[in-house]
Amino acid sequence: MQNIDTKAKSQLEKLGYYLFPNYIPLNKIRILKEILLRSNAEWSKELNHPKNINSAYLTSTKFTKDKKDREILFQFIGSDALLEIGKVVFDEPMYFLNTQIFFNPEDPNKLPYWHRDIQYMGISEEKQFERIQRDFVWHFRIPLEPDPGICLVPGSHKRWDTEEERKIRLELEGKKNHEEISNQFLIPHNPGDLLVFSAHLIHKGNYDVRRFSFDILYTNFPEKKETADLWNHFPNKDEFQNQKTNSLFQLV
């Protein structure tokens, strides 16, 4: 395990991703899938749009209405299997931020698009680059169906775009954000795998086959209490938290 940790830590730091194959038992995957199909269906009733490629805040009481289902999700989010990987990713405390399900859009004209998650924060590129040096956001992706993979530019989480990358990602000078980028790398993954990757990477999805992948987002900064109050996607202290996970579910 120590050798795996060393290799994983080195690749995560340098390239911004690492695939842990066959890491999660398939019986656990089946349980998660049953719950999240229901949660995603509730989300879709309220927020669905043909161009959507993902849902969010799945642990909210609005979307996961059954108390036992929420408990199972929070136990998994705070499980030793994931926290041990978190120790490889974070040199400091880690915090739960959010959950997402990634699926294919209903609109066939919606194409996979290159992006950095941070570009949607409404701050300047200069501020975005400052932020990626300080604030770390990592996706822990658990495919619940065979996933055709995520396409990413290795190492781009630690630097800003090349001229080619920026023109394509931001659709400048006639470029489109679905075009191929030099050095792009596709990582398919299957149920049982765990793909850990930085939200700061330049990346895009792949819609070739049906996908239904569960992402847990962990950070090195706590979520804002006002966001948790809005979505109610954090565990109640008297229900699901324990001494081990108290720090994981902190708010500010």
C-alpha positions as CSV (number, residue, x, y, z in Angstrom):
1,M,0.0,0.0,0.0
2,Q,2.9,2.4,0.8
3,N,4.2,2.0,-2.8
4,I,0.7,2.7,-4.2
5,D,0.5,5.8,-1.9
6,T,3.8,7.0,-3.1
7,K,3.0,6.5,-6.8
8,A,-0.5,8.0,-6.4
9,K,0.7,11.0,-4.5
10,S,3.5,11.7,-7.1
11,Q,1.1,11.5,-10.0
12,L,-1.6,13.5,-8.4
13,E,0.8,16.3,-7.6
14,K,2.5,16.3,-11.0
15,L,-0.4,15.3,-13.4
16,G,-3.5,16.1,-11.4
17,Y,-5.2,12.7,-11.6
18,Y,-4.9,9.1,-10.6
19,L,-7.1,6.1,-11.3
20,F,-7.5,3.5,-8.5
21,P,-8.9,0.4,-10.4
22,N,-11.3,-2.0,-8.6
23,Y,-11.1,0.1,-5.5
24,I,-14.7,0.0,-4.4
25,P,-16.6,-3.3,-3.9
26,L,-19.4,-3.8,-6.5
27,N,-22.0,-4.6,-3.8
28,K,-21.4,-1.0,-2.5
29,I,-21.7,0.3,-6.0
30,R,-25.1,-1.3,-6.4
31,I,-26.4,0.2,-3.2
32,L,-25.1,3.7,-4.2
33,K,-26.6,3.4,-7.6
34,E,-30.1,2.4,-6.3
35,I,-30.1,5.5,-4.0
36,L,-28.7,7.9,-6.5
37,L,-31.1,6.9,-9.3
38,R,-33.9,8.1,-6.9
39,S,-32.0,11.2,-5.9
40,N,-31.2,12.2,-9.4
41,A,-34.8,11.6,-10.5
42,E,-36.0,14.0,-7.8
43,W,-33.4,16.6,-8.9
44,S,-34.5,16.2,-12.5
45,K,-38.2,17.0,-11.6
46,E,-37.1,20.4,-10.5
47,L,-34.0,21.4,-12.4
48,N,-33.8,19.3,-15.6
49,H,-32.8,20.9,-18.9
50,P,-32.0,19.1,-22.2
51,K,-28.5,20.6,-22.2
52,N,-27.7,19.5,-18.6
53,I,-24.8,17.1,-18.1
54,N,-24.8,16.9,-14.3
55,S,-26.9,17.3,-11.2
56,A,-25.6,18.6,-7.9
57,Y,-26.4,18.7,-4.1
58,L,-27.7,15.1,-4.3
59,T,-27.4,14.7,-0.5
60,S,-29.9,17.5,0.0
61,T,-33.1,16.5,1.8
62,K,-34.9,17.9,-1.3
63,F,-33.4,15.1,-3.5
64,T,-32.5,12.3,-1.1
65,K,-35.6,12.3,1.0
66,D,-35.2,9.0,2.8
67,K,-33.2,9.4,6.0
68,K,-31.6,5.9,5.7
69,D,-30.5,6.7,2.1
70,R,-28.8,10.0,3.3
71,E,-27.1,8.1,6.1
72,I,-25.7,5.6,3.7
73,L,-24.4,8.4,1.4
74,F,-22.8,10.3,4.3
75,Q,-21.2,7.1,5.7
76,F,-19.7,6.5,2.3
77,I,-18.5,10.1,1.9
78,G,-16.8,9.8,5.3
79,S,-15.6,6.2,4.9
80,D,-12.1,5.1,5.6
81,A,-11.6,4.0,2.0
82,L,-12.1,7.6,0.7
83,L,-10.5,9.4,3.7
84,E,-7.3,7.3,3.2
85,I,-7.1,8.5,-0.4
86,G,-7.7,12.0,1.0
87,K,-4.6,11.7,3.1
88,V,-2.7,11.1,-0.2
89,V,-4.3,14.2,-1.9
90,F,-4.3,16.6,1.0
91,D,-1.4,17.5,3.2
92,E,-3.8,19.5,5.4
93,P,-7.4,18.9,6.6
94,M,-9.9,17.9,3.9
95,Y,-13.5,19.0,3.8
96,F,-16.7,17.8,2.1
97,L,-18.1,20.3,-0.4
98,N,-20.7,18.7,-2.7
99,T,-21.8,15.8,-4.7
100,Q,-22.7,15.5,-8.4
101,I,-24.0,12.9,-10.9
102,F,-22.6,13.2,-14.4
103,F,-24.8,11.9,-17.3
104,N,-25.3,12.5,-21.0
105,P,-27.3,15.5,-22.1
106,E,-30.7,14.8,-23.7
107,D,-29.9,17.4,-26.4
108,P,-27.8,15.6,-29.1
109,N,-26.3,18.9,-30.2
110,K,-24.7,19.5,-26.8
111,L,-21.0,18.5,-27.2
112,P,-18.4,17.8,-24.5
113,Y,-16.5,21.1,-23.8
114,W,-13.1,21.9,-22.3
115,H,-13.2,23.9,-19.0
116,R,-11.7,24.4,-15.7
117,D,-14.4,24.3,-12.9
118,I,-13.1,27.7,-11.6
119,Q,-14.0,29.6,-14.7
120,Y,-17.6,29.6,-13.6
121,M,-16.9,31.6,-10.4
122,G,-17.3,35.0,-12.1
123,I,-13.8,36.2,-11.3
124,S,-11.0,37.4,-13.5
125,E,-8.5,35.0,-15.1
126,E,-5.8,36.5,-12.9
127,K,-7.9,35.8,-9.8
128,Q,-8.6,32.3,-11.1
129,F,-4.9,31.5,-11.4
130,E,-4.3,32.9,-7.9
131,R,-7.1,30.8,-6.5
132,I,-5.9,27.5,-8.0
133,Q,-2.6,28.0,-6.3
134,R,-4.3,28.2,-2.9
135,D,-7.7,26.5,-3.0
136,F,-7.7,22.8,-3.9
137,V,-10.8,21.0,-5.1
138,W,-10.6,17.3,-6.0
139,H,-13.3,15.2,-7.7
140,F,-13.5,11.6,-6.4
141,R,-15.4,10.0,-9.3
142,I,-17.2,6.7,-8.8
143,P,-18.7,5.4,-12.0
144,L,-22.0,3.6,-11.4
145,E,-22.2,2.6,-15.1
146,P,-19.3,2.0,-17.5
147,D,-18.0,5.6,-18.2
148,P,-16.5,6.4,-21.6
149,G,-14.1,8.5,-19.7
150,I,-13.0,12.0,-18.9
151,C,-10.6,13.8,-21.3
152,L,-8.0,16.0,-19.6
153,V,-4.8,17.8,-20.1
154,P,-2.3,16.3,-17.6
155,G,-0.5,18.8,-15.4
156,S,-2.7,21.8,-16.3
157,H,-4.0,22.1,-12.7
158,K,-0.7,23.8,-11.7
159,R,-0.3,26.2,-14.6
160,W,-2.4,28.5,-16.7
161,D,-3.4,27.7,-20.3
162,T,-1.1,27.7,-23.3
163,E,-2.2,29.9,-26.2
164,E,-3.9,26.9,-27.9
165,E,-5.7,25.8,-24.8
166,R,-7.0,29.2,-23.9
167,K,-8.3,29.9,-27.4
168,I,-10.2,26.5,-27.5
169,R,-11.4,26.6,-23.9
170,L,-12.7,30.2,-24.1
171,E,-13.7,29.9,-27.8
172,L,-11.5,32.8,-29.0
173,E,-10.6,33.6,-32.6
174,G,-13.1,31.2,-34.0
175,K,-12.1,28.2,-32.0
176,K,-14.8,25.9,-30.3
177,N,-14.5,24.4,-26.9
178,H,-15.1,20.9,-28.1
179,E,-12.1,20.8,-30.4
180,E,-9.1,18.6,-29.7
181,I,-6.2,19.9,-27.6
182,S,-2.6,18.9,-27.9
183,N,-1.6,16.5,-25.1
184,Q,-5.2,15.6,-24.2
185,F,-5.6,12.2,-22.5
186,L,-8.7,10.1,-22.2
187,I,-9.3,8.0,-19.1
188,P,-12.2,5.5,-19.3
189,H,-13.4,4.0,-16.0
190,N,-15.8,1.3,-14.9
191,P,-17.9,0.4,-11.8
192,G,-15.5,-0.4,-8.9
193,D,-12.9,2.2,-10.1
194,L,-12.2,5.4,-8.3
195,L,-10.9,8.3,-10.4
196,V,-9.4,11.2,-8.4
197,F,-8.7,14.4,-10.4
198,S,-8.3,18.1,-9.8
199,A,-11.1,20.4,-10.6
200,H,-8.5,22.9,-11.8
201,L,-7.4,20.6,-14.7
202,I,-8.5,21.6,-18.2
203,H,-10.9,18.7,-18.8
204,K,-14.1,17.7,-20.6
205,G,-16.5,14.7,-20.5
206,N,-17.2,12.1,-23.1
207,Y,-20.7,11.3,-24.2
208,D,-20.0,8.2,-26.3
209,V,-22.1,5.7,-24.2
210,R,-24.6,6.0,-21.4
211,R,-22.8,7.3,-18.2
212,F,-24.0,7.7,-14.7
213,S,-21.0,8.7,-12.5
214,F,-21.1,9.9,-8.9
215,D,-18.6,12.6,-8.0
216,I,-17.8,13.6,-4.4
217,L,-16.0,16.9,-4.1
218,Y,-13.5,17.4,-1.3
219,T,-11.5,20.6,-0.7
220,N,-8.9,22.2,1.6
221,F,-11.4,24.9,2.7
222,P,-14.8,24.5,4.4
223,E,-18.1,25.1,2.7
224,K,-20.0,28.3,3.5
225,K,-22.8,27.9,6.0
226,E,-25.2,30.0,3.8
227,T,-24.8,27.4,1.0
228,A,-25.5,24.5,3.3
229,D,-28.5,26.3,4.7
230,L,-29.8,26.9,1.2
231,W,-29.4,23.3,0.0
232,N,-29.4,21.4,3.2
233,H,-26.9,19.0,1.7
234,F,-24.8,18.5,4.8
235,P,-25.5,16.0,7.6
236,N,-27.3,17.0,10.7
237,K,-24.9,16.7,13.7
238,D,-27.4,14.7,15.7
239,E,-27.9,12.2,12.8
240,F,-24.9,11.2,10.8
241,Q,-21.8,12.8,12.1
242,N,-19.4,11.2,14.5
243,Q,-16.0,12.2,16.1
244,K,-14.1,10.9,13.0
245,T,-16.1,12.9,10.4
246,N,-16.9,16.1,12.4
247,S,-13.9,17.9,10.8
248,L,-15.0,16.7,7.3
249,F,-18.4,18.3,7.5
250,Q,-17.3,21.7,8.9
251,L,-18.9,25.0,7.8
252,V,-17.8,28.6,8.0
